[in-house]
Amino acid sequence: MMISFPFKSMRAGQKEIADAVENAINNREKLIVQASTGMGKTAAVLYAAIKKAKEKDLKVLFLTAKHTHQNIVYETMRKINSVSSDKVSFAGVTGKRSMCLFENEVEPSLFIEFCRAVREQDMCDFYSNTFTKNKDVKPKAIEALSSGISDSKSVMEAARNFELCPYELSLLNAKQSTLVVANYSHAFDPGIALGFTIRTGIDPGKTILVVDEAHNLPSKILDMNSFSISQRILEKAYSEATIAGYSDIALKIDKIIGSLRSITKESAIDIRDSFIETDMQKLEEIVKFHEKGYNIPSTFILKNFVEKLLSVKEEDIIYVSIDDKGNRKINVNSLDPANYSSGVMDAFYSSVLMSGTFRPIEMFSSLLGIEDSKSLEVEGDSQQGNRLTVIDKAVTSKFSSRDEQYSKIAEEIDSIMNSAKHNMIFFFPSYFFMERVYSRSTLKDKITLEEKNMSRDRKAEIMDKLSYSSAVLFAVINGNFSESIGVKNNMVKLVGIVGIPFEPPSIKLKAMQIYYDRKTGSGFEYAQVLPTMIKVMQAAGRGIRFTGDRCAIVLMDSRYDTPIFRKYLPDDVLIVNENPSQIIKEKGFDK
C-alpha cells in the first residue's frame, strides 16, 4: 500500500503541515493549521489525512463552506491517485435541493417537506428508480454506482443518464468511499448531520474530519442553528389551524401575531413559553390535514420553528426585525458556536481545521470550544517579499470624523492610483461610504463601482475588466468581491481596505457582546473585532491566491495600529503617518 504526495516535491511549509496532520491523527487530536494562501495547504492536509486513513482503516470527511470550493479537493485527490499505487475512492455530496432533478418551484424552507411528500406519494420517479418500497437499492442504481462516479458533477451526469435521485446516489457512493467531500452542514447542522452520517456509513469515531476555510466555521454554525418565521407565515398558519379545527393552536398563534403587530422597531420578544411539547403532535395533524400533492402548508414551517424553539438555549436571543416594507419576522439567533462545534469535533477520531485567516489562533479555539487543540502557523518562503502590508494612519472611518475624512481618503486613493500603474481594489465599509469617497475623487473615469444586487453577468464583466492593466474597482466588504472571487494570474496587485467595517448596531450584536463579556471578559473583541478582522483579512487576501503572486495591502485607518487590531495582522506590517504611495513605490510594489 502506497499513498504518494501529488507533486514532485513538497514546497516550503507543506512537509511541516503534513507531519503535523499525521501526528495529530496518530494521537487522535484536534489540529488548527494557519497557513498562507497559495502555499498548497489543501494538498498537504489531504495527502496526510488520506495516508493515515488508509493505514488505520478510517474514512475522511472533508468539509467546505460552499460546494464550489469542493473542486480543488477533487482535483487534488485525482492527482494523488495518479501517482499512488493504492487508489482511493472518493465521493462528493452537496445539498439535496441543489441536486434535485424533480422540477419544482418550492421555497427553500419548504423543500425538505416537499421532497418527503412527493416520495411518500410515489410522485418522484427518480427516487422510485433508486429504491424499492423496502428501501433496497435497485439494480439500475447499483449499475450507476459501478460506472466510476466520484464528484458531484459525475453523480449528476449518472443520475440523469440512469434517471435516479442524485442526492440518494451521492449518499450511496459516499458509503463505499474512503474520502467524502461535503458541506459544513453535513456535520454541524443538527437537522442534517445525524441522517447524513447514518446514510453514508460515517462513524465519527472512525473518521478524520477536515474543515477547509475554517475561519468561516463559527459564523456558519451560528447561521445553521438560528431560525426565523415571518408574520405572513404565522397568519397563514392561524387560518390553517382554524380550518382544521384546532382552536387552541390558533389561539396561541393569534397571541403571537398580536404581539408582533404592537412592535414598531427591532426589539426583543418573549415567546419561549408560547408552545409546549404536546403541541407538536397537533401541528403535525394540521400539516397532514392541509397537505395535498405539491401543496405544503405554512403550518409545516411553524412546526419546524416550534420544534427548534422548544430546545432553544438560555443564552439564545429572540427578537423581532422589521424590513423597509414593514414586514415583521421573529428571529431566534444562537450566540455561541462552541455549543455545537465542541461536541461534534470531540466525536471524530481526529479533526483538522485549516485557513489562511486564523490569527490569533487561541481566539478561534476558544470560540469553537476546542481549547485542547494543537496549533501550527506556517508561512511559506514564497510569501516573503511578495506581500507588503501598510497601515495608513493619516485617515480613519471613525463616525465622528467621517465628513472631513471622505475628501482626505479620496485624495490618498487618487495619489495611490497615480503612483501605481496596475489593477487594484479598494474595499469600503458600506455602499454609502464608498459613494461619498467616489464623489470626491478626481479620477472617477478610471474607477468602476460595485453595484448593489449585481447580476452574475455584470460581476463577470467587472472581473474581465480587472484582467487588463490599470483597472480600479471600488467594492464593499461583504459584497460581491470580498471573498471567493476568481482572481487569477496575479491580476490584482494592490488591495486597499478603507476604514474598519464593523457590523451595524443591532439587538443581536449587543446580546452577543453581553454574552461574551460574561463568558470571557472580552465581549467587544469576540462580538465585533474578531468577525470584522476576518472580513478584513479575507478581503486583503484577494491579491495573493497562488505561489509567486505579489500584492500590496493598504489598511486605511489609524485604528489598525492599536493592540486589539494589530494581533490579527502579519508581523511585518509597516506604519506610515502620511500617504502610503511613497512607500509602495520604494518597496517596488508600484509596478
Steps between C-alpha positions, in 0.01 A plus 500: 500500500641838398347848506724758333511878514335639185797713389868427438609665822353681798524876505616696803261438785314209341710232671453678832123499448487135387712388797281694744183349353640146518608557860158636597327198346741258667417658836127545425533876550345814358731720292460860384717590200563864409680506164549772242280505193666345197739267682306180429351416838212306343742257333707459817201443730311271262808289425576449871137430592451246219831331579399452864145400413629215282747391768237495775193396298324832557288731286572867430218755505620818327268799549485823299296817555363496143459218251704699245800466735487121461663504156854554634453195727392284207790622286749431779356154565526410131865608502566288811341200329700559182833462685399242764506123468198480731197678351261679733125510441334836555152648489349847486177597675328837474159623615192293421316795346790602275523145360127439449388406146129514585367823346364725772473861610476430871636754749832385652346480848235257373721278285571223754129454568422519127758227435353279772145552371573413136702194606229367731236554232714321236508816290880510456615254232866583571467374858283202396766399245765504775332299779236231532211552743707302753786752459721250316728645232367426152723338230502821296652689796755224558600529135543877538717450809726276292534754220794687655317787669687712753442875524163676495520575127546133405220404741264746330593366156444139607171590671372660180615208286346237729204720611589471868488732801839681498503563875425139588757382245764728655426358847528143371830589335624663822424181690751307289767775490803575718478878444168682523491867399198688633377833641534634856133421561561127460685498833391815683128536425315277751206465261723354227807346663347195670315379192802570281745300712259206527422496127867523398630252755717767658583409859657818644715290733656338193518812284755780459328838471661771283345849488616732220490882528409440864508870589144487359393224737389704807266726301371210287420297812307793646308538172415128491370508856302822465149508357208733433134523405315787333173660605358401160569131566350527849183654358467218246566240772228664713248455216611139445466416871153659511379313190639170634308553826795555735374811679752469785794512256334784307466696824871459578595615150262797520657612829845509337362689197347756737836552670669540161254765383566709810875515432617800295880456501757223542457370853505188714191281532432226754332198339697221670192371682251551216494130409548172687616153390146366451435772242740330258256214433217745436712703260590179314129416469425847360776450242354164393149649483611759243778311321391392154737421214750782457321725747707549815302691766651789693443306821791281396733801537340579837542138612873511420529837675326372815708180504818710511348755739429228756873420521631858480795573727475747786753740348339503154330827409144528367408827333278660236645663189308729264606553137460815288150392395385446859508120483565352844697187578584314822867400513664254736878540488764280658785697656763235578626260229688299764165360615495300177858475371677363807279191529517431127879512487536298819308219328741467206816287503702814426417847368707734282389860447689706244494859379717790395307725742535345845685768696495498799451124517415495871191714435371262235559196721311675781218605269456141379541345845809300403756645739664157516603521133857518372598777260744567218579831328691481173596766249664373183825646373313607187312762702815669630542821301186435294267681737517856628258589780470868591289676763412852389460703820412822321133403457214336692137398444411577862143630494578826680761592236337376181391822330851645500655162417313426174708757312824395669442132412411589140818707475716212627338248267552736205867526596536120516328466161738755348813332638414131447412407144330165546165348599373574847192451717393728785250354747267727700283442810177580313357617167423838659862547611632383162280743307602794723869435434441438128316831462811681627750319275664688212551171311138379471545400136754233604285349776237225470242494781348182641121513479241360738328179382741448212415240239742215440573636151581847633731352763677294231531812285677684784730204568587497131581870520742426785697274269621812316755741643418811705144401588375624838199353681318656795319220685331432833608260774240220515402589145559319171880512496643468853517118508496208256562694182704349219811718512757329277840578351576754773268745327436701821824642639368745757213461746386789717273456802339835572396533863394226741183324380324438830155343482226763554356514855219252565328313781682182396841668508431656840384165640811326368727761655327465838518120478875493426568764763354258753674197353846640421517860618569605138156552352596779260785298352302176457180664374644777283877503448551132411217476239606835354866403467406170334321706233796739473762227458288306252456811287871582533584150378336552160835604354703191595335179388791296366873450555698790359216754506603847621268750662502815713233517772413847631293521821360851494409576861719609791316258733668200335815609688348424841566176694148362466532505118875448455487144637303394190756643256829363360809566711669692218233771469636852436359824642480831314374832631432644157394389154628140439572547128865585570575180696316294238738645243811458718422131560448433130125430517406775256554287189 
